[in-house]
Amino acid sequence: MKHTLLASTALVGLATAASADFTISGSARIGLMSTEGTAAKTTAAAAGALTAAQTDTALYMMGTTAGFSAYGKTYGAAASATTWSAGAAFTAGELNDSAFQMVTDLASVVTNIKAAQAADTSATGSTAAGQFATDLAVAEGLLAAARGSAASTTAAVADKTSAVNRMRVTFTGSGETEGGIAYGATMRADNAGTAASSGGMAGSQYVSGAFGKITMGDLGGADKDATGNIAGVGMTGLGDHNEVTYQAAAGHNLGYSYSVSGLTFGYSQDTSVTTGSNSAMGVKYSGDIGGATVTLGVGQSKVGDSTQSTMAVSASSGGLTLKAITSTNDNGPADAEVTERKQTGITAATQYRAAVAAKANADTDTTGISVSYSMDAMSVTAFSKTVSTAGSADMDYSGFGFAYNMGGVTLSAGVVDNNDQQLLDFGMSFSF
């Protein structure tokens, strides 16, 4: 009864609005976008290789060990060029030796596992069924690694210039109760503007007051709200390569923020996640320092075992704005190698328990900077961004563009280096 009374009182407080407003606004654009093609690329065949851990697993699966005697594979008899032992890695050249029978033997193991799986009708729906599936997946993976890859050719892609057009309509409602509680909602309707168009809607709602601001709906994540992105270029965004990939940006549907004296504290989460973490928090400060408007932001999100930390700083003075951002996602802790090879209880015999290779889950670091300058109706912007993942080549993006506001219509153009691929657009955007 007490909860019902509190809810009713809250509804009554919101029912009497001191003011309310509803607006409809829209935007559209028309223009051209050019995408640089790629030359034909041929990848040479690569001989296979196995790590030491994969070697141990292959030796076990090919050995006449209890529980695997049906497979009947004995290692080493045909390896005339080299003598192998447990714990030794096979190099690509060694596996390419015509005298070495690893590929042939592994192919036989795969065939024998499938036959044993089909013959064991008692395995259906049992623990053994899962074990057969695990063994088969491991054997097929080892076989693929030993075989390597065949030569392949990627066809050339020609340069392409296409029309780009779009229209969006935004519905915004806001109001305030006599008690000083503000509320509102926004929804956007999209339409691609072609015969085969596909559209979508996205919206959010909020209630705010002295207690702070509660937001629900389609949210970007509190870390993104605090740090944002560096400035982009072009009429279409040209792939939005100026943006940071925030792991919490998709799916968060509940947020809270509180602002005081230039400081904003924020928290958000995905309430559909019932196990594990999927939340984000951020802190942002904005104020005047020496005649320049300076904004500092720090955010962090936790999604499962992955933690992403982001920092950003920007300064604006006159028509000049500089912004720098850095973000690190640890992608979760490394998955340790599972070396256990046997388990009991599936059948009367001891059965094979597949090893699981270690997974590094390498960190991904993103750094970027942008410079924008506005003078009257004209503005120019440039940005540079690098994405680095341990163990992989860096990916570099940069762009330059301009915009000219003619009053309701903005003429804009941009060019972006999409990691050595050129993107270019030019056109007009309308607002009404």
ZAMARGU-4260 file (C-alpha; in steps of 0.2 Angstrom, whole numbers, plus 5000, padded with zeros to 4 digits):
<rodrens>
0) 5000/5000/5000 | 5014/5012/5004 | 5022/5009/4987 | 5006/5012/4978 | 5004/5029/4987
5) 5021/5034/4983 | 5019/5030/4965 | 5002/5039/4964 | 5009/5055/4972 | 5024/5055/4960
10) 5011/5054/4945 | 5001/5068/4952 | 5016/5079/4954 | 5020/5076/4935 | 5002/5078/4930
15) 5001/5097/4932 | 5013/5104/4919 | 5018/5122/4921 | 5024/5122/4903 | 5025/5110/4888
20) 5032/5111/4871 | 5032/5099/4856 | 5043/5102/4840 | 5046/5094/4824 | 5062/5097/4815
25) 5071/5089/4800 | 5087/5087/4790 | 5091/5081/4773 | 5106/5080/4761 | 5110/5077/4743
30) 5127/5074/4735 | 5140/5062/4728 | 5153/5050/4736 | 5168/5043/4728 | 5176/5027/4735
35) 5194/5022/4728 | 5195/5004/4721 | 5208/4991/4725 | 5220/4982/4714 | 5219/4963/4711
40) 5229/4954/4725 | 5236/4937/4724 | 5241/4928/4740 | 5254/4914/4739 | 5251/4897/4746
45) 5257/4895/4763 | 5264/4878/4771 | 5256/4873/4787 | 5264/4874/4804 | 5260/4868/4822
50) 5264/4875/4838 | 5272/4864/4852 | 5255/4864/4861 | 5246/4858/4845 | 5260/4845/4842
55) 5257/4837/4859 | 5238/4837/4855 | 5241/4829/4838 | 5253/4816/4845 | 5240/4811/4858
60) 5226/4809/4846 | 5237/4799/4834 | 5244/4788/4848 | 5237/4771/4852 | 5232/4777/4869
65) 5217/4769/4880 | 5201/4777/4873 | 5209/4781/4857 | 5214/4763/4851 | 5200/4763/4838
70) 5208/4777/4829 | 5224/4766/4827 | 5236/4780/4822 | 5255/4778/4827 | 5266/4793/4825
75) 5283/4794/4818 | 5285/4779/4807 | 5285/4788/4791 | 5294/4804/4796 | 5311/4799/4788
80) 5318/4817/4787 | 5316/4822/4805 | 5312/4813/4822 | 5298/4822/4832 | 5295/4822/4850
85) 5282/4829/4862 | 5283/4847/4865 | 5292/4851/4849 | 5284/4863/4836 | 5283/4859/4818
90) 5289/4873/4806 | 5281/4876/4790 | 5295/4869/4780 | 5295/4853/4790 | 5277/4850/4788
95) 5279/4853/4769 | 5291/4838/4768 | 5284/4825/4757 | 5290/4811/4768 | 5280/4817/4783
100) 5263/4810/4786 | 5256/4822/4798 | 5243/4829/4786 | 5238/4811/4780 | 5237/4805/4798
105) 5226/4819/4804 | 5214/4817/4790 | 5212/4799/4795 | 5209/4804/4813 | 5195/4816/4807
110) 5187/4802/4797 | 5189/4789/4812 | 5181/4801/4824 | 5166/4804/4813 | 5164/4785/4811
115) 5165/4782/4829 | 5153/4796/4833 | 5140/4788/4820 | 5143/4771/4827 | 5141/4775/4845
120) 5122/4776/4846 | 5122/4777/4865 | 5131/4794/4863 | 5116/4803/4857 | 5111/4816/4870
125) 5124/4810/4882 | 5140/4817/4889 | 5150/4807/4876 | 5140/4816/4862 | 5148/4832/4867
130) 5165/4824/4869 | 5165/4817/4851 | 5160/4835/4845 | 5174/4842/4854 | 5187/4829/4848
135) 5181/4832/4830 | 5183/4851/4831 | 5200/4850/4838 | 5206/4837/4825 | 5199/4847/4811
140) 5207/4863/4818 | 5224/4854/4818 | 5222/4847/4801 | 5218/4865/4794 | 5234/4871/4803
145) 5245/4858/4796 | 5238/4860/4778 | 5241/4878/4778 | 5232/4889/4765 | 5231/4888/4746
150) 5235/4902/4734 | 5221/4914/4732 | 5217/4929/4721 | 5206/4944/4726 | 5198/4952/4711
155) 5201/4971/4708 | 5188/4983/4713 | 5185/4998/4702 | 5183/5016/4708 | 5165/5020/4712
160) 5155/5036/4713 | 5137/5035/4719 | 5123/5047/4724 | 5120/5049/4743 | 5104/5056/4749
165) 5094/5055/4765 | 5080/5063/4775 | 5077/5063/4794 | 5063/5070/4805 | 5065/5072/4823
170) 5051/5074/4836 | 5055/5082/4852 | 5044/5085/4867 | 5048/5094/4883 | 5039/5101/4898
175) 5041/5106/4917 | 5029/5103/4931 | 5024/5117/4943 | 5036/5108/4956 | 5051/5111/4944
180) 5053/5094/4937 | 5058/5094/4919 | 5054/5080/4907 | 5055/5076/4889 | 5057/5064/4875
185) 5065/5063/4857 | 5062/5051/4843 | 5070/5052/4826 | 5063/5044/4810 | 5075/5040/4796
190) 5072/5036/4778 | 5085/5033/4765 | 5076/5042/4751 | 5077/5028/4738 | 5064/5015/4731
195) 5072/5001/4741 | 5074/5012/4756 | 5074/5005/4774 | 5070/5016/4789 | 5072/5016/4807
200) 5067/5025/4823 | 5077/5028/4839 | 5072/5038/4854 | 5076/5042/4872 | 5066/5050/4887
205) 5071/5059/4903 | 5066/5066/4919 | 5077/5079/4928 | 5077/5090/4943 | 5088/5094/4958
210) 5091/5075/4960 | 5100/5074/4943 | 5094/5067/4927 | 5087/5050/4923 | 5087/5045/4905
215) 5080/5029/4896 | 5080/5023/4879 | 5093/5023/4865 | 5109/5029/4875 | 5127/5030/4870
220) 5135/5025/4886 | 5141/5036/4900 | 5159/5035/4895 | 5155/5041/4878 | 5145/5055/4885
225) 5160/5061/4895 | 5173/5059/4881 | 5165/5060/4864 | 5174/5059/4848 | 5186/5070/4838
230) 5179/5081/4824 | 5174/5072/4808 | 5173/5079/4790 | 5162/5077/4775 | 5144/5078/4771
235) 5141/5060/4775 | 5155/5057/4788 | 5165/5046/4776 | 5164/5031/4787 | 5165/5041/4803
240) 5183/5035/4805 | 5185/5050/4817 | 5175/5040/4830 | 5181/5029/4844 | 5173/5012/4845
245) 5165/5012/4862 | 5160/4995/4868 | 5146/5002/4879 | 5139/5012/4865 | 5126/4999/4859
250) 5113/4993/4870 | 5113/5004/4885 | 5096/5009/4890 | 5097/5017/4907 | 5107/5032/4912
255) 5109/5044/4927 | 5119/5060/4927 | 5122/5074/4940 | 5130/5091/4936 | 5137/5104/4948
260) 5149/5119/4945 | 5155/5113/4928 | 5157/5095/4933 | 5145/5081/4926 | 5145/5063/4934
265) 5137/5050/4923 | 5132/5031/4924 | 5124/5020/4912 | 5120/5002/4910 | 5111/4989/4899
270) 5097/4982/4910 | 5094/4967/4899 | 5111/4960/4904 | 5107/4949/4919 | 5124/4940/4921
275) 5141/4948/4921 | 5144/4967/4919 | 5138/4979/4906 | 5140/4996/4913 | 5149/5013/4910
280) 5153/5028/4920 | 5161/5045/4916 | 5166/5062/4923 | 5167/5078/4913 | 5173/5096/4917
285) 5170/5111/4906 | 5175/5129/4911 | 5184/5144/4906 | 5203/5144/4908 | 5212/5160/4903
290) 5199/5165/4891 | 5198/5148/4883 | 5184/5135/4885 | 5192/5119/4891 | 5183/5102/4893
295) 5191/5087/4901 | 5183/5070/4901 | 5187/5053/4908 | 5176/5037/4905 | 5177/5019/4908
300) 5165/5004/4903 | 5165/4986/4909 | 5157/4973/4897 | 5160/4955/4902 | 5178/4953/4905
305) 5183/4968/4894 | 5187/4985/4902 | 5189/5001/4891 | 5196/5017/4898 | 5195/5033/4888
310) 5202/5051/4891 | 5199/5067/4881 | 5203/5085/4882 | 5198/5099/4871 | 5200/5118/4871
315) 5191/5132/4861 | 5196/5150/4859 | 5189/5162/4846 | 5185/5151/4831 | 5199/5138/4835
320) 5195/5121/4843 | 5208/5107/4847 | 5203/5090/4854 | 5214/5075/4858 | 5207/5058/4864
325) 5215/5041/4869 | 5206/5025/4873 | 5212/5008/4878 | 5201/4992/4878 | 5210/4977/4886
330) 5198/4965/4878 | 5198/4954/4893 | 5211/4944/4901 | 5221/4931/4891 | 5213/4914/4890
335) 5225/4901/4897 | 5229/4886/4887 | 5220/4870/4894 | 5232/4856/4894 | 5222/4843/4902
340) 5220/4828/4890 | 5210/4815/4898 | 5194/4813/4908 | 5184/4798/4915 | 5166/4794/4916
345) 5161/4795/4898 | 5163/4777/4894 | 5172/4762/4903 | 5188/4768/4894 | 5197/4784/4898
350) 5193/4796/4884 | 5202/4811/4876 | 5199/4828/4883 | 5204/4841/4870 | 5216/4855/4874
355) 5211/4873/4871 | 5224/4884/4864 | 5229/4900/4873 | 5220/4916/4867 | 5229/4932/4869
360) 5214/4945/4868 | 5226/4958/4863 | 5224/4976/4869 | 5217/4989/4857 | 5223/5007/4858
365) 5215/5021/4849 | 5223/5039/4849 | 5217/5054/4839 | 5217/5073/4837 | 5207/5085/4827
370) 5208/5104/4823 | 5193/5114/4818 | 5193/5133/4813 | 5177/5143/4810 | 5177/5160/4803
375) 5160/5168/4799 | 5150/5155/4789 | 5165/5145/4784 | 5173/5131/4794 | 5188/5119/4790
380) 5192/5103/4800 | 5206/5090/4800 | 5209/5075/4810 | 5221/5060/4812 | 5217/5044/4821
385) 5227/5028/4824 | 5221/5011/4830 | 5234/4999/4837 | 5231/4981/4842 | 5245/4971/4849
390) 5251/4958/4836 | 5243/4967/4821 | 5248/4981/4810 | 5242/4999/4815 | 5227/5006/4806
395) 5228/5024/4801 | 5215/5036/4797 | 5215/5055/4793 | 5204/5067/4785 | 5201/5085/4779
400) 5185/5095/4775 | 5176/5111/4774 | 5158/5117/4777 | 5150/5134/4772 | 5133/5139/4780
405) 5122/5148/4768 | 5108/5149/4780 | 5097/5133/4781 | 5108/5125/4768 | 5126/5120/4771
410) 5138/5116/4757 | 5152/5104/4763 | 5165/5092/4756 | 5178/5081/4763 | 5192/5068/4759
415) 5197/5054/4771 | 5212/5042/4770 | 5204/5026/4776 | 5219/5016/4780 | 5226/5019/4763
420) 5210/5019/4754 | 5203/5036/4748 | 5185/5042/4752 | 5178/5058/4745 | 5161/5067/4746
425) 5153/5083/4741 | 5136/5090/4743 | 5123/5100/4752 | 5114/5098/4769 | 5097/5106/4773
430) 5089/5109/4790 | 5071/5114/4792
</rodrens>
